[in-house]
Amino acid sequence: MLTLRILTAAIGLPVIFAAVYYGGLLFFALIATISLVAIVEFLNLLTKIGLKPNLSFSWVSSLALLWIMFAASKGSLESYMYLPGLFFIMVLWAAVLVWREYPENILPGLTASFFCVFYLAGMLGHLFFLRYLTPDGWSFVFFVLLLTWASDTGAYFAGTKFGRRKLAPLVSPGKTWEGVLGGILLSLLVSYILGAWLDLPVLWRIVTGILVSLAAVIGDLFESAIKRHAGMKDSGTLLPGHGGVLDRFDSLLLAAPLVYYMLSLFIIG
């Protein structure tokens, strides 16, 4: 398993790092691809639970939202004007679907479709804001990526080696408090080192390192709860050794907005 994890990372990381560094449409394509695949996996889990989400609705809405966020991140502030229009179209589309499928109750599935647009695409779209926060914004994207991966790695090895006390046995039996602590410690270390390279204040590095690790745990537990309810171990099989795309990037969903707002409120702003 560990060998597969390393091999998959060795293939995928250069692609991710190149897209982050060069930015532009290459970066948009990366985030859009991750989002759309994650949506497929997420909706598949919801289908196994018994809901009836609409893939076309989620895909089209997510692409539109991502493009608006991408354009806005590059300084096109008028792009925000399209957000109410997008929401209006989504509501109108949902109303048509409800009318067409009546009397079958598809509202729970549509609600889930709405949710995944903003939770998956909306959260990952914050990576655009990080990338274009400053001329060297690629370094902030690397920062949050490496912090979440450090948290996951620290939790994995600490949990495997020292794990005794279960964190949430009903949701994710394999996660332990020792793993959480290991994730926080490694995230802190990476935050301290990378933050020094980025000339970020020491207190900010410490607080952000802890918060990112906790955000990663919450994001992971949320997905684990859905997978357990659906009777699935992984969200997919696309990434050997890691499971699905959602399994690999669930930790980033809350961490990316967190780092963006921490930078905007306390450093850049």
N, C-alpha and C positions, 0 to 999 in steps of 0.2 A: 504493500500500500504506500509506504513512504517513498519507495523508488518511483512509483507511478506519479506521486505528487510532485516530486522533484523534476521528473521528465516533462510533465505537463507545464510546470512553471518555466522550465528552460526554453520551451517552445513559445509560450504565450507572453512572457515578460518582455522580450525584445520588441514585439509588436506593440504592446501597450506603451512602453516607454517611448518608442518612436512617435506614436500618435500623440502622446502627451507633449513631447518636446516640440514637434513641428506644428501642432495645433491645426487651426483651419478646418477645412472639410474632412480631413483625415481624422481629426479628433472627434468631430461631430459623428462621422460614420462609426467610429468605435463605440461611443456612448449610445448611439441609436441601436446598434447591433446588440450590445449587451442588454439594453432595455427591452427590446422586442423579444429576444430569446427568453429573458427572465419572465416576461409577461406570459409567454406560452407555457412555461413551467408552472407559474403561479396559478394560472387559470386551469391548468390540468389538475393541480391539487384541489382546487375548488370544485371541479367537476366530480372528482372522486368523493368529495364530501356530500355531494348531492345538489349543488347549485348549478345553474345554467348560465354562466357568463358568456358574453359576446366578444369573440376574439377580434373581429373586424372593427368593432366599436373601440376597443382598447388600443389596438394598433394605430389606427388613423388618428385618434385623439392624442395618443402619446407622441407620435411623430410631429404633430402640429405643436404640441406643448414644448417639445424639445427644441424645435426650430425657433419658436418665439424666445425661449430662454437663451439659445445660442446667439441669436441676433442682438438681444438685449445686453448680453454679456460683452459684446464687442462694441458697445456704445450706442447702439440704435435704440434709444430710450422710447421712441414712438412705438416700438414693438410691443410694449406693455399694453398699448391701446387695444391690441388684438385679443387679450386675455378674456375680457367680458364677452367678445364675439365668439370665441372658442367655447366658452362655457354655455352660451346660449345655444350654439349648434349641438353641443353634447346633450343638453336637456331636450332639445327638439327631436334629435335622433332617438333618444331613449323613449320619448313619448310615442313616436311612431312604432317602435318595437313593441311597446306595451300594447298599443292598439291592435297591431297586426297579430300578436300572439294571444289576445284575449279569447277565452277566459282563463287561459293558463297563467299562473302566477310566476312571472319572470323577474319581478322586482328585486328579490334577493340577489339573483345573478347579475342584474344590471347594476345594483348598488356595489357589488364586488368589482364589477368592471370599472366603475367610476373610481373606486378606491385604488385599484392597481395602477391607474393612470397617474394619479398624484403621488402615490407612495413609491412606485418604482421609477417612472420617468421623471416625475417632479423632484424627487430626492436626488437622483443621479444627475439631473440637469444642473444642480448646484456646482458640479465639477466644471461646467463652463464658466460660472462666475469666478471660481477659484483660478482657473486658467488665465482669465483676462482681468484679474483684479489689479495686477501691475504688469509692466512689460516682461518681467521674469516670473509670471504667474505659474509657469510650468513647474517651478520648484515647490509651490504650495500643493499642487496636485500630487507630486511625488511624495510630499510630506504626509498627506492624509492616507495615501495608498500604503506607504511603508509602515505607518503607525498601525493601521488596521491589520495588516498582514503580520506585524510584530505581535500584536495582541492575540491574534488567532494562533500564531506559532507558539508563543509563550504559554497560552492556555492549553494547547495540545500536549506539549511536552511535560509541563508541570502536572497537568491532570493525569497523564499516563504514568508518570513516575511517582507522584505523591498523593494523587487523588484519593480521598477517603470520604469526606462529607459531601453528600449530594446537594447540588444547587437547586434543582427543580426536578425531582424524580418523576413526577407525573408528566412533565413536558419533554424533558431531555435527560434520560437516566445517566447518560455518559458524562454530563457536565458536573464539575465539582467546584467547591469554593476554593480549593487549592489551585485549580486551573484558572479561575478568575484572578486570583492573586498573581499567578505566574504571568498572565496576560497583561495585567496592570504594570508589573515590574518591567517587563520587556518593552512595553509601550512607553513607559517613562524613560527608559534608557535611550530608546531611539528618538523620542521627542527631545530629550536633553541634547543629544549629539547633533541631530539635524537642525534643531532650533538654534544652536550655537553657530552653525554654518550659515543660517539665514539671518543671524543677528537679531534673534527674538529675545525678549526679556526672560530671565530665568523663571520668575513666578508664572509667567504665561506658559512657558514650556511644561512646567510641572502640572499646572491645573489642566492644560489641554491634553497632556499625556494620559492623565487619569480619566478625564471625561470621555476621550475618544475610546478608550478601552471599555468603559462602561456602556457607551453607546453601541459598540460592537457586540457586546454581550446581549443587550436588549434586542437588537436587530436579529441576532442569531436565535434567541429564544422565541421571538415572535414567529419566525419561519418554522422553527422546530414544533411549535404548538400546532400549526396548520398541517405540517407533515404527519404528525402523530395522529391527528384527527382523521387524516386521509389514509392512514395506514401505510405510509411511504417512508422509507429510510432516507432517500435522497430526492431532491426535486427533479433530477434528470440524470443522464449518463453521458452528457456531452464532453465533460472534462474528466478523463481517467484519473482516478485517485482522489478526486475532489467532489465528484457527483455532478450536479448540474451547475449552470451559470449562477442561478440564484443562491446555491449553496456557497459559492465562492465569493459573491459580492453582497450577501445580505448584511454583513458587518459594515459595509460602506454606506448603506442607505441613510442611516442617521448620522454617521461620522462626517460625511462630506458637508452637509448643511451646518453641522456644529462647528467645524473648523472655519468654514467661510464666515459665519457670524462672529466667531471669536476674533478673527482677523479684522473684519469690518468694524466691529464695535470698539476694539481695544488697541489695535495696531495701525491699520491703514486709515481708518476713518478719523 
